Amino acid sequence: AAVAQAVGAWLRGLTEEDSVLLEAMVPTAHLPVRPPRSPAPRLPMALRICTLVCRSWGDRPQLCQVACAVGRAESPVRHGAALPQGLDSSLQQWGVAAPSQRQALATQLREASEAAMAALLATEAELSPQQRGGTRAHTDILGVDFLLACVDDALELVALATNSQRCLETCVLAEAMGRAVGEPPGDLPRLLAEAMLHRAQCHLVEGKDILLIGAGGVSKSFVWEAARDYGLKVRSSGC
C-alpha cells in the first residue's frame, strides 16, 4: 500500500513523457555462517553467483562455468569487486552444510541458467537476419547472474541480469585461479573453443555452392534447413 501511494503521488506530478520504474526488492539469504575470529560485529553479506552458458552443438545451451563473489548486502555485488570462488565452497562458507542441499542448488542453477539461454535462442530464432544484425549474427555465449535469496524460509536462486563480457572475464579468472593451485582443468576452455570453431566452420562454408546428390526425401529435410542456416547455395541432383 505504501508503494502504491508513493507511485500515485509521483504520477500526479509527472509530465506525459515521464514514467515511474519499479524494481522488485530481493532480500539476500541470511544463513548461520561460522563465527568470526574477531569480536568486531559482522556486517550482512550477499552472495552473487555468476554463470557462463555456451551454445553447444545442435543449438543446445550448456553450462560452462560457475563463479561466486561475496560482497556487502546493502549494495550490489559487482563483477571484479571480489576474487571469484567455486560454488560448492561458497555454499559451505555460507552455512549450507548438507551436501544434498548444495547439490540441489547446483542442479537448480544449471537448469535456470540453461533455461535463460534457451529463451534467448528461441527469441533470436523468430527474428529476421536484419533484426538480429546479420545473417550469421546470434548469441553463442551468455552470462547469467544470480542472487542467493531466501523466500519463505527456503533458499532460492533469483536471476538478476544477463551479460556476456563481464561473466566471461569472471569465469576465466576463476578457471585460471583453480589451475594455479593445482585443480584439474574444467570444461570451460573446451566448450569455448567448440563454440568458436563451430562459428568459424560456418563462416568458411557461407556463400559456397554445394552439390547434393540424392538428398533423400522428407526424412532428410534437416539438410535443407541446415544449408539455409549456414548460408549455402545448394544445387541438387537425383541419383
N, C-alpha and C positions, 0 to 999 in steps of 0.2 A: 504494500500500500504506500509506503514512504517513497519507493522508487517511482511508482506511477504518479504520485503527486508532484515529485520533483520534475519528471519529464513533462507533465502537463503545464507546469509553471514556465518551463523553458520554451515550450512550443508556442505559448501565447505571446512571447516576446521576440520570436524569430521571424525573419523575413521569408518570403516564398522560396528563395533559393537555398535556405539553410535547413539543417536537419539535426536530429539527435541520434547518436550512435550508442547503443547499449551492448556491453560485452558481459558474458557470464563470469562471475567470480568463482573460481575453482579453488577451494582450500586445499593446501598441501597436507599430506598424511603426517600425523604426529605419532611416531611409534616409540616403544620403550627401548631406547638405544643404551649403549654401555655408559656407565657413569663417567664423567670427565675426570681426568687426572688432576686438574686444577680446581680449587674451591670456587673460582670465579663463576658467575652464572652463565649458563649455556644458552646461546641465542637460538631461536627456532630456525631450522634449516629446511631446505627444499631439495628434492632430487629430480633432476631433469634427465630424461633418457633420450638419447639420440640414436636413430636407426637409419641405415642406408639400404635401400632396396634397388635391385637391378632388374632390367628387362631380360629375362632368360630366353632360351630357345623356345619357339612357339609362342612368343609374347606372353610368357608366364612370369608374374612377379616372384622374385626370390630374395629373401632377406640375406644381406651380405654381412653386415657387421652391426654391433650394438656398442655404444659407449655412453657412460653416465658421468654427470657432473653434479657437484654439490655446491649450493650457494645459500645466501640469506633468503628466508622465507618471505620477507616483506618486499622484495624486489625480484624481477625476473632473473633467472639464472641464464646468462647469455653464453653463447659459444666463445671459447677462448678465455673465459674468466677463471677456469679451473682446469687442472690436469684431468684428462679422461681416465676412467677406470672401468673394469668389467661389471656386467650386470649382476652376476651371482655374488661377487664380493661386496658390491654396493648394497644389495639387499640384506646381506648378513650384517654389515655395519649399521644398517637402518633398523635392525631388530627383527627381521624376518628369519627366524631360526629354523623353521620346519623346511626340510628340503622339498617336500611335496608342494608347499605353498610357493616356494621360489620357482619350481618347475612350472607350476600353473601360471604364474605371472609371465614367465618366459614364453610359454605357449600362447598366451593371450597377446603378448607383444608381437610375436611373429604374425599371428592372424590379423591383428589390427593394422600393422604396417603394410602387409601384403595386400590387404583389402583396400587401403588407401591408394596404393599403386594401381590396383586393378580398376578402381573407379576412374582414375585419371586416364588410363589406357582406353577404357570404354568411351570416355568423353572425346578423346582425341580421334578415335575411330569414326565417330559421327561427323567430324569436321572435314571440310574440303581441304585439299592441299593448300589453297590460298589462305584459308583461315588458320591452318597450322603454321604457316610461314614458309611453305615449300613442299615439294614432292617427298623429299626424304626427311622432313622435319618431324620429329617426335621425341618423346621423353624416353631416355634409356636408363637414367639414374635419378632417383628421388630420395630426398631425406625427409623423414617424418619425426618430429619432436613430440615427446610425451611427458606428462607430469604424473608422478605417483601421488594420487589423491586418495582421500578416504570418503566414501559415500555410504551412509547408513551403516557405519562401523565395519565396512568391508573395503579392502584395498581395490582401487580401480585405476586403470591407465586412461588418462584423458589426453587426446591428441590436441596439441597446441598449434602447430603450424607445419607447413611443408616448405622445403627449400632444396637446393642441390649442393651448392658450393660449400657452405659452412658445415653441413653434416659430413660431407666428403672429407674435408680437412680434419675434422674431429676424429672420424673413424680411422683415417690413415695414420694419424698421430697415435691413436690407441694401438693400432697394429704394430707400428714401429716400436713403441714402448714395450710391448709384450715380447717382441723378438729380442730387444736389448737385454731383457732379464732371463732369457733362455726358454720362453714359452714356444711351443710348436707353432709354425706358421698357420694362419687361418685361411679361410676360403676367399677373403677379400681380393687379393691380387688376381687370383684365377678368374673370379667372376667378373671383375672389371675388365680384364683382358678379353674374356669371351665377348662381353658386350661391345667393346671397341672393335674387335676383329670381325664380328658379325656385321657391324655397320660398315667397316672397310670393304668387306666382300660384296655387300650390296652396292657400294659406290663403284666398285670395279665393273660390275655387270650392268650398271644402269645405262640405258640407251643402246645396248648391244642388240644385234639381230640374232635370234635363236631359232633354229630349225628343229621342230619336234616331229619325229616320225612315229606314227602310231600312238598318238597321245592317249588313246583309250576313250571310254565312254563317261557316263555320269560319275562313276567311282573315282575318276581321275580329275574331277573338276577343280581340285585344290591346286593342280598345276597352273591353271589359268589364273586363279586368284593370287598365287604366289608371284607369277610373272607380272601381273598388274602392279602388285605392291613393290616389286623390285625395279619397276620401270623398264622392263624388257619389251622389245619388239618381236613378237612371236609370229613365226610362219610355220604352218602345219602341213604335213604330207601324209596321206594314207599309206598303209603297208601294201 
